[in-house]
Amino acid sequence: MEIKPLPNLNAAVTLPGSKSYTQRALVIAALSRGKSILHHALISEDTEYLIEALRLLGSTIETHPEELHIEGTDGHITTPKKAIYLGNNGTAIRLLTGVASLGKGGFRLTGDQRLCERPVGPLLEALKTLGIDASSENGRGYPPIVVKSAGLQGGHAVLTDIDSSQFVSSLLISCPLACADTIIDVIGPIPSRPYVDLTLETMGDFGAEVREEPPNRFIVKGNQHYAARSYTIEADVSAASYFFLAAAICHGTVVVENINSETLQGDIGILAMMERLGAKVIKKDRWIEISGGPLRQGDYVFDFGDMPDVVPTFAILSAMRQGRTVIQNVSHLRIKESNRLEALVNELRRVGIHAEEYRDSLVIEGGKPHGASIETYNDHRIAMSFAILGLAVPGISITDTACVSKSFPGFWKELDKWY
């Protein structure tokens, strides 16, 4: 698909539900006592894999337009007769590894080739300290995962030098249903820490209690029950970032209409960084307006440790201005749907922008990108961010448009509305 540049941009956008909230709420609702309804839930490739997995674990789930009806298991999950297949859904395989520890019997969790390259070792080691026989089939800490359990008893789990916050979220979601209290200690920093806060918020909304003691100790009381409820999923800020970007590089204005400006989603922090580079932002309770103009020149350094999913978005913004941009604390991008640091360097160079990856950073020398055919690496965020570049730069085409279905199936239809 070739992207046509926009001569002017003045648009309003309504976002899909947050993938992060949808997946956490789905898992917790499936573990709850009673029937939950998730409103404005995201229906995408990732969530469909998760829904099918939760059905195999004993939950009854009905899909309706922007609603999911979930009959919970009260933590009494079923042992499936076949492997749980999760595509390239890294969040799901990590969360469900913890959930499998609540069951009785053997569970095998797997996915596509890329998912089987994404690490889970620290989570498996933590579960072993809680008495769970959890291992990777290849013995190297990657899926397929085999969990053999007689139920989660609780205890003391330690996670050390982790490269994903999802390991913490997995233990947090499952441990309220353990037979006894659990202490979770995280040694070293937690990458993408806002996602843990988002997990804790969702757990609390469904009635679970967790006490946190700094630095990074979580005390989870056992023998709790999640309470089913009606729950509204807020809009996806990662998805919003593409429309923020469009306004910034097209010198236009975009109003995102259904967004919580006070969200716990860490990606909302991209707005402050865009403002530093010259964008104008107006925030209200349920909408955000962003307008673009001349981008500031010069050298800037930004820390994206809490919001890795919007690094591709910000990389495109960086490519469109004169000056050097250093995006720091992003080594964990190498274990996403693609090796995103490598993918960004390759595709930025393809459009004429010099970029380099280092151990924990991405450095971009901005300028004037030119048209090119963009390889997506089957990564939805690479496809969507470079598609937005095509709104401002002639000759950009995307080789694999279908990969956006992972998180934002309606993305191309939303762009079509602008012409």
BAVEX-811266 format. One record per residue (C-alpha): x negated, y negated, z negated; residue number from 0; residue in one letter. Coordinates in nm, 3 decimals, decimal comma, padded with zeros to 5 digits, always signed. Each point is the difference from the previous one (the first is absolute). Layout:
# residues N
- X_Y_Z_NUM_a .
...
END
This chain:
# residues 419
- +00,000_+00,000_+00,000_0_m .
- -00,134_-00,342_+00,098_1_e .
- +00,087_-00,278_-00,242_2_i .
- +00,118_-00,324_+00,156_3_k .
- -00,126_-00,322_-00,161_4_p .
- +00,261_-00,229_-00,154_5_l .
- +00,010_-00,359_+00,125_6_p .
- +00,155_-00,106_-00,330_7_n .
- +00,116_+00,172_-00,317_8_l .
- +00,284_-00,097_-00,229_9_n .
- +00,160_+00,313_-00,140_10_a .
- +00,169_+00,167_-00,295_11_a .
- -00,070_+00,359_-00,101_12_v .
- +00,173_+00,254_-00,224_13_t .
- -00,237_+00,265_-00,132_14_l .
- +00,041_+00,374_-00,059_15_p .
- -00,017_+00,134_-00,354_16_g .
- -00,338_+00,043_-00,163_17_s .
- -00,169_+00,330_+00,080_18_k .
- -00,181_-00,004_-00,334_19_s .
- +00,317_-00,055_-00,204_20_y .
- +00,205_+00,241_+00,213_21_t .
- -00,245_+00,287_-00,048_22_q .
- -00,035_-00,051_-00,375_23_r .
- +00,374_-00,040_-00,050_24_a .
- +00,068_+00,310_+00,211_25_l .
- -00,231_+00,218_-00,209_26_v .
- +00,127_-00,137_-00,332_27_i .
- +00,365_+00,028_+00,105_28_a .
- -00,063_+00,362_+00,103_29_a .
- -00,136_+00,063_-00,351_30_l .
- +00,289_-00,181_-00,170_31_s .
- +00,306_+00,131_-00,178_32_r .
- +00,305_-00,071_+00,218_33_g .
- +00,064_-00,169_+00,335_34_k .
- -00,185_-00,312_+00,115_35_s .
- +00,069_-00,230_+00,293_36_i .
- -00,293_-00,188_+00,156_37_l .
- +00,117_-00,309_+00,187_38_h .
- -00,204_-00,157_+00,282_39_h .
- -00,232_+00,302_-00,002_40_a .
- -00,253_+00,030_+00,280_41_l .
- +00,072_+00,282_+00,243_42_i .
- -00,322_+00,068_+00,190_43_s .
- -00,229_+00,287_+00,091_44_e .
- -00,170_-00,005_-00,340_45_d .
- +00,321_-00,010_-00,203_46_t .
- +00,159_+00,272_+00,213_47_e .
- -00,290_+00,233_-00,077_48_y .
- +00,041_-00,080_-00,369_49_l .
- +00,378_+00,054_+00,008_50_i .
- -00,041_+00,344_+00,154_51_e .
- -00,265_+00,088_-00,259_52_a .
- +00,226_-00,105_-00,288_53_l .
- +00,279_+00,213_+00,144_54_r .
- -00,236_+00,298_-00,008_55_l .
- -00,062_-00,081_-00,367_56_l .
- +00,371_+00,024_-00,079_57_g .
- +00,142_-00,349_+00,041_58_s .
- +00,306_-00,060_+00,217_59_t .
- -00,051_-00,313_+00,212_60_i .
- +00,250_-00,155_+00,240_61_e .
- -00,110_-00,274_+00,240_62_t .
- +00,231_-00,286_+00,093_63_h .
- -00,075_-00,329_+00,179_64_p .
- -00,237_-00,180_-00,239_65_e .
- +00,110_+00,225_-00,288_66_e .
- -00,120_+00,325_-00,149_67_l .
- +00,213_+00,211_-00,234_68_h .
- -00,219_+00,221_-00,220_69_i .
- +00,117_+00,272_-00,237_70_e .
- -00,280_+00,036_-00,251_71_g .
- -00,148_+00,316_-00,147_72_t .
- -00,055_-00,133_-00,354_73_d .
- -00,359_+00,112_+00,048_74_g .
- +00,091_+00,363_+00,066_75_h .
- -00,149_+00,033_+00,345_76_i .
- +00,035_+00,299_+00,231_77_t .
- -00,297_+00,203_+00,122_78_t .
- +00,024_-00,016_+00,381_79_p .
- -00,046_+00,309_+00,211_80_k .
- -00,217_-00,186_+00,251_81_k .
- -00,271_-00,264_+00,002_82_a .
- +00,099_-00,362_-00,052_83_i .
- -00,107_-00,184_+00,316_84_y .
- -00,048_-00,378_-00,028_85_l .
- -00,141_-00,115_+00,334_86_g .
- -00,248_-00,280_-00,075_87_n .
- +00,182_-00,127_-00,308_88_n .
- -00,280_-00,049_-00,252_89_g .
- +00,223_-00,150_-00,267_90_t .
- +00,239_+00,293_+00,015_91_a .
- -00,259_+00,276_-00,025_92_i .
- -00,158_-00,166_-00,303_93_r .
- +00,326_-00,071_-00,180_94_l .
- +00,136_+00,349_+00,072_95_l .
- -00,318_+00,169_-00,121_96_t .
- +00,086_-00,137_-00,342_97_g .
- +00,366_+00,095_+00,041_98_v .
- -00,098_+00,360_+00,087_99_a .
- -00,165_+00,028_-00,341_100_s .
- +00,350_-00,021_-00,155_101_l .
- +00,108_+00,319_+00,174_102_g .
- -00,052_+00,367_-00,064_103_k .
- -00,176_+00,195_+00,271_104_g .
- -00,219_-00,081_+00,298_105_g .
- +00,023_-00,306_+00,222_106_f .
- -00,194_-00,074_+00,319_107_r .
- -00,011_-00,356_+00,132_108_l .
- -00,150_-00,087_+00,336_109_t .
- +00,029_-00,232_+00,298_110_g .
- -00,155_-00,094_+00,331_111_d .
- -00,371_-00,008_+00,078_112_q .
- -00,052_-00,354_-00,129_113_r .
- +00,181_+00,068_-00,327_114_l .
- -00,230_+00,295_-00,055_115_c .
- -00,291_-00,247_+00,014_116_e .
- +00,138_-00,222_-00,277_117_r .
- -00,140_+00,067_-00,349_118_p .
- +00,197_+00,136_-00,296_119_v .
- -00,285_+00,144_-00,207_120_g .
- +00,022_-00,233_-00,304_121_p .
- +00,372_+00,073_-00,036_122_l .
- -00,058_+00,376_+00,014_123_l .
- -00,270_-00,024_-00,267_124_e .
- +00,228_-00,208_-00,224_125_a .
- +00,280_+00,255_+00,033_126_l .
- -00,241_+00,279_-00,094_127_k .
- -00,070_-00,176_-00,330_128_t .
- +00,377_+00,013_-00,061_129_l .
- +00,000_+00,377_+00,047_130_g .
- +00,116_+00,010_+00,362_131_i .
- -00,169_+00,226_+00,256_132_d .
- -00,037_-00,260_+00,277_133_a .
- -00,249_+00,043_+00,283_134_s .
- -00,073_-00,078_+00,361_135_s .
- -00,008_+00,296_+00,235_136_e .
- -00,327_-00,113_+00,155_137_n .
- -00,159_-00,055_-00,341_138_g .
- -00,112_-00,351_+00,098_139_r .
- +00,277_-00,210_-00,155_140_g .
- +00,218_-00,045_+00,308_141_y .
- +00,340_+00,146_+00,099_142_p .
- +00,140_+00,258_+00,039_143_p .
- +00,069_+00,002_-00,375_144_i .
- +00,108_+00,300_-00,204_145_v .
- +00,164_-00,054_-00,339_146_v .
- +00,078_+00,292_-00,230_147_k .
- +00,191_-00,106_-00,306_148_s .
- +00,200_+00,127_-00,295_149_a .
- +00,117_-00,351_-00,082_150_g .
- -00,176_-00,321_-00,105_151_l .
- -00,090_+00,003_-00,369_152_q .
- -00,157_-00,346_-00,039_153_g .
- -00,338_-00,078_-00,151_154_g .
- -00,288_-00,229_+00,095_155_h .
- -00,088_-00,067_+00,365_156_a .
- -00,297_-00,203_+00,122_157_v .
- -00,041_-00,153_+00,346_158_l .
- -00,350_-00,125_+00,081_159_t .
- -00,120_-00,228_+00,282_160_d .
- +00,316_+00,047_+00,204_161_i .
- +00,050_-00,127_+00,354_162_d .
- +00,381_-00,005_-00,010_163_s .
- +00,252_-00,139_-00,249_164_s .
- +00,234_+00,280_+00,112_165_q .
- -00,182_+00,246_-00,227_166_f .
- +00,110_-00,210_-00,299_167_v .
- +00,355_-00,037_+00,132_168_s .
- +00,028_+00,376_+00,052_169_s .
- -00,082_+00,077_-00,363_170_l .
- +00,213_-00,286_-00,132_171_l .
- +00,313_+00,114_+00,185_172_i .
- -00,025_+00,364_-00,110_173_s .
- -00,122_-00,030_-00,358_174_c .
- +00,324_-00,130_-00,160_175_p .
- +00,145_+00,343_+00,080_176_l .
- -00,287_+00,189_-00,167_177_a .
- +00,068_+00,198_-00,317_178_c .
- -00,224_-00,227_-00,210_179_a .
- -00,156_-00,343_+00,015_180_d .
- -00,272_-00,077_+00,255_181_t .
- -00,288_-00,245_-00,015_182_i .
- -00,139_-00,107_+00,338_183_i .
- -00,338_-00,176_-00,004_184_d .
- -00,138_-00,159_+00,314_185_v .
- -00,375_-00,053_-00,011_186_i .
- -00,109_-00,274_+00,238_187_g .
- +00,215_-00,241_+00,202_188_p .
- +00,335_+00,097_+00,150_189_i .
- +00,009_-00,083_+00,373_190_p .
- +00,323_-00,169_+00,110_191_s .
- +00,103_-00,046_-00,363_192_r .
- +00,333_-00,174_+00,087_193_p .
- +00,130_+00,334_+00,130_194_y .
- -00,035_+00,146_-00,351_195_v .
- +00,200_-00,293_-00,137_196_d .
- +00,261_+00,068_+00,266_197_l .
- +00,012_+00,366_-00,112_198_t .
- +00,041_-00,100_-00,363_199_l .
- +00,278_-00,242_+00,090_200_e .
- +00,192_+00,267_+00,194_201_t .
- -00,044_+00,254_-00,279_202_m .
- +00,134_-00,252_-00,249_203_g .
- +00,298_-00,076_+00,220_204_d .
- +00,090_+00,371_-00,017_205_f .
- -00,043_+00,010_-00,378_206_g .
- -00,352_+00,131_-00,063_207_a .
- -00,232_-00,157_-00,256_208_e .
- -00,375_-00,042_+00,039_209_v .
- -00,228_-00,192_-00,233_210_r .
- -00,316_-00,150_+00,145_211_e .
- -00,309_-00,076_-00,203_212_e .
- -00,285_-00,189_+00,168_213_p .
- -00,223_+00,087_+00,162_214_p .
- +00,202_+00,237_+00,218_215_n .
- +00,139_+00,241_-00,258_216_r .
- +00,359_+00,116_+00,048_217_f .
- +00,190_+00,179_-00,276_218_i .
- +00,302_+00,191_+00,127_219_v .
- +00,247_+00,153_-00,243_220_k .
- +00,110_+00,351_+00,095_221_g .
- +00,349_+00,154_+00,012_222_n .
- +00,149_-00,306_+00,165_223_q .
- +00,271_+00,001_+00,267_224_h .
- +00,035_-00,227_+00,299_225_y .
- +00,354_-00,142_+00,018_226_a .
- +00,170_-00,006_+00,339_227_a .
- +00,118_-00,342_+00,114_228_r .
- +00,091_-00,227_+00,288_229_s .
- -00,324_-00,164_+00,109_230_y .
- -00,074_-00,265_+00,260_231_t .
- -00,332_+00,018_+00,186_232_i .
- -00,156_-00,338_+00,062_233_e .
- -00,141_-00,099_+00,338_234_a .
- -00,341_+00,117_+00,119_235_d .
- -00,268_-00,267_-00,036_236_v .
- -00,249_+00,199_+00,209_237_s .
- +00,252_-00,023_+00,287_238_a .
- +00,052_-00,369_-00,072_239_a .
- -00,370_-00,066_+00,048_240_s .
- +00,024_+00,048_+00,379_241_y .
- +00,258_-00,277_+00,025_242_f .
- -00,204_-00,225_-00,229_243_f .
- -00,288_+00,062_+00,241_244_l .
- +00,213_-00,080_+00,304_245_a .
- +00,090_-00,342_-00,138_246_a .
- -00,361_-00,072_-00,094_247_a .
- -00,160_+00,081_+00,336_248_i .
- +00,285_-00,115_+00,229_249_c .
- +00,026_-00,341_-00,168_250_h .
- +00,366_+00,074_-00,062_251_g .
- +00,240_+00,053_-00,291_252_t .
- +00,144_+00,325_-00,131_253_v .
- +00,253_+00,038_-00,282_254_v .
- +00,002_+00,342_-00,168_255_v .
- +00,347_+00,011_-00,146_256_e .
- +00,028_+00,290_-00,244_257_n .
- -00,331_-00,007_-00,185_258_i .
- -00,069_-00,023_-00,373_259_n .
- -00,267_-00,267_-00,038_260_s .
- -00,065_+00,118_-00,359_261_e .
- -00,052_+00,363_+00,103_262_t .
- -00,251_+00,232_-00,164_263_l .
- -00,110_+00,111_+00,346_264_q .
- -00,361_-00,109_+00,013_265_g .
- +00,018_-00,085_+00,370_266_d .
- +00,182_-00,322_-00,082_267_i .
- -00,346_-00,136_-00,084_268_g .
- -00,074_-00,036_+00,371_269_i .
- +00,207_-00,318_+00,003_270_l .
- -00,244_-00,184_-00,227_271_a .
- -00,287_+00,108_+00,223_272_m .
- +00,183_-00,117_+00,312_273_m .
- +00,061_-00,334_-00,168_274_e .
- -00,375_-00,033_-00,064_275_r .
- -00,050_+00,034_+00,375_276_l .
- +00,259_-00,262_+00,094_277_g .
- +00,346_+00,161_+00,003_278_a .
- +00,289_-00,174_-00,177_279_k .
- +00,218_+00,212_-00,229_280_v .
- +00,333_-00,075_-00,168_281_i .
- +00,126_+00,257_-00,254_282_k .
- +00,354_+00,032_-00,129_283_k .
- +00,173_+00,274_-00,200_284_d .
- +00,111_+00,208_+00,297_285_r .
- -00,190_-00,137_+00,298_286_w .
- -00,343_-00,123_+00,107_287_i .
- -00,077_-00,241_+00,283_288_e .
- -00,345_-00,012_+00,155_289_i .
- -00,120_-00,244_+00,265_290_s .
- -00,323_+00,004_+00,194_291_g .
- -00,227_-00,270_+00,135_292_g .
- -00,372_-00,045_+00,061_293_p .
- -00,193_+00,256_-00,204_294_l .
- -00,281_-00,121_-00,222_295_r .
- -00,353_+00,057_+00,122_296_q .
- -00,301_+00,109_-00,201_297_g .
- -00,107_+00,295_-00,213_298_d .
- +00,235_+00,163_-00,251_299_y .
- -00,013_+00,301_-00,232_300_v .
- +00,316_+00,184_-00,110_301_f .
- +00,060_+00,293_-00,236_302_d .
- +00,257_+00,248_+00,130_303_f .
- -00,046_+00,271_-00,264_304_g .
- +00,362_-00,029_-00,111_305_d .
- +00,156_-00,010_+00,346_306_m .
- -00,172_+00,231_+00,248_307_p .
- +00,306_+00,045_+00,222_308_d .
- -00,013_-00,361_+00,122_309_v .
- -00,369_+00,001_+00,090_310_v .
- +00,082_+00,067_+00,370_311_p .
- +00,240_-00,295_-00,007_312_t .
- -00,261_-00,230_-00,150_313_f .
- -00,268_+00,129_+00,234_314_a .
- +00,203_-00,129_+00,295_315_i .
- +00,042_-00,340_-00,165_316_l .
- -00,376_-00,008_-00,062_317_s .
- -00,069_+00,081_+00,365_318_a .
- +00,202_-00,302_+00,111_319_m .
- -00,200_-00,268_-00,181_320_r .
- -00,352_-00,138_+00,031_321_q .
- -00,220_+00,124_-00,283_322_g .
- -00,107_+00,306_-00,193_323_r .
- +00,248_+00,190_-00,216_324_t .
- -00,121_+00,253_-00,257_325_v .
- +00,273_+00,238_-00,121_326_i .
- -00,130_+00,169_-00,313_327_q .
- +00,086_+00,297_-00,222_328_n .
- +00,153_+00,209_+00,278_329_v .
- -00,199_+00,324_+00,011_330_s .
- +00,321_+00,198_-00,067_331_h .
- +00,126_-00,098_+00,349_332_l .
- -00,210_+00,288_+00,131_333_r .
- +00,248_+00,253_-00,145_334_i .
- +00,321_-00,152_+00,133_335_k .
- +00,201_+00,125_+00,302_336_e .
- -00,318_-00,061_+00,196_337_s .
- -00,345_-00,117_-00,099_338_n .
- +00,133_-00,354_+00,015_339_r .
- -00,333_-00,176_-00,040_340_l .
- -00,144_+00,185_+00,298_341_e .
- +00,321_-00,045_+00,200_342_a .
- +00,010_-00,376_-00,065_343_l .
- -00,364_-00,046_+00,097_344_v .
- +00,049_+00,196_+00,323_345_n .
- +00,316_-00,183_+00,108_346_e .
- -00,116_-00,347_-00,099_347_l .
- -00,312_+00,053_+00,209_348_r .
- +00,224_+00,121_+00,282_349_r .
- +00,174_-00,342_+00,004_350_v .
- -00,332_-00,184_-00,009_351_g .
- -00,033_-00,070_-00,373_352_i .
- -00,316_+00,104_-00,183_353_h .
- +00,070_+00,205_-00,312_354_a .
- -00,208_+00,219_-00,229_355_e .
- +00,092_+00,244_-00,276_356_e .
- -00,212_+00,042_-00,310_357_y .
- +00,032_+00,233_-00,298_358_r .
- +00,274_-00,206_-00,163_359_d .
- +00,078_-00,284_+00,240_360_s .
- +00,102_-00,108_+00,347_361_l .
- -00,165_-00,304_+00,159_362_v .
- +00,163_-00,178_+00,294_363_i .
- -00,144_-00,279_+00,212_364_e .
- +00,312_-00,173_+00,132_365_g .
- +00,039_-00,167_+00,335_366_g .
- +00,216_+00,043_+00,308_367_k .
- +00,126_+00,356_+00,051_368_p .
- +00,082_+00,121_+00,350_369_h .
- +00,238_+00,263_+00,130_370_g .
- -00,068_+00,373_-00,025_371_a .
- +00,169_+00,336_-00,031_372_s .
- +00,008_+00,081_-00,372_373_i .
- -00,057_+00,350_-00,136_374_e .
- +00,217_+00,053_-00,309_375_t .
- -00,162_+00,316_-00,151_376_y .
- +00,358_+00,111_-00,075_377_n .
- +00,001_-00,273_-00,267_378_d .
- +00,315_-00,209_-00,030_379_h .
- -00,179_-00,296_-00,155_380_r .
- -00,259_-00,023_+00,278_381_i .
- +00,280_+00,007_+00,259_382_a .
- +00,213_-00,268_-00,165_383_m .
- -00,280_-00,241_-00,086_384_s .
- -00,147_+00,004_+00,352_385_f .
- +00,350_-00,029_+00,148_386_a .
- +00,035_-00,331_-00,183_387_i .
- -00,333_-00,109_+00,148_388_l .
- +00,164_+00,052_+00,340_389_g .
- +00,256_-00,269_-00,082_390_l .
- -00,282_-00,254_+00,010_391_a .
- -00,256_+00,161_+00,236_392_v .
- +00,092_+00,108_+00,356_393_p .
- -00,077_+00,352_+00,117_394_g .
- +00,032_+00,197_-00,324_395_i .
- +00,155_+00,345_+00,047_396_s .
- +00,063_+00,272_-00,259_397_i .
- -00,074_+00,357_+00,109_398_t .
- +00,216_+00,179_-00,259_399_d .
- +00,316_-00,184_-00,095_400_t .
- +00,170_+00,297_-00,170_401_a .
- -00,234_+00,002_-00,300_402_c .
- +00,184_-00,296_-00,160_403_v .
- +00,280_+00,246_-00,089_404_s .
- -00,211_+00,098_-00,301_405_k .
- +00,107_-00,312_-00,189_406_s .
- +00,199_-00,238_+00,226_407_f .
- +00,203_+00,175_+00,272_408_p .
- +00,176_-00,326_+00,093_409_g .
- -00,318_-00,201_+00,054_410_f .
- +00,015_-00,022_+00,380_411_w .
- +00,370_-00,090_-00,001_412_k .
- -00,075_-00,280_-00,245_413_e .
- -00,267_-00,142_+00,231_414_l .
- +00,234_+00,026_+00,301_415_d .
- +00,241_-00,238_-00,174_416_k .
- -00,256_-00,279_+00,026_417_w .
- -00,008_-00,018_+00,379_418_y .
END
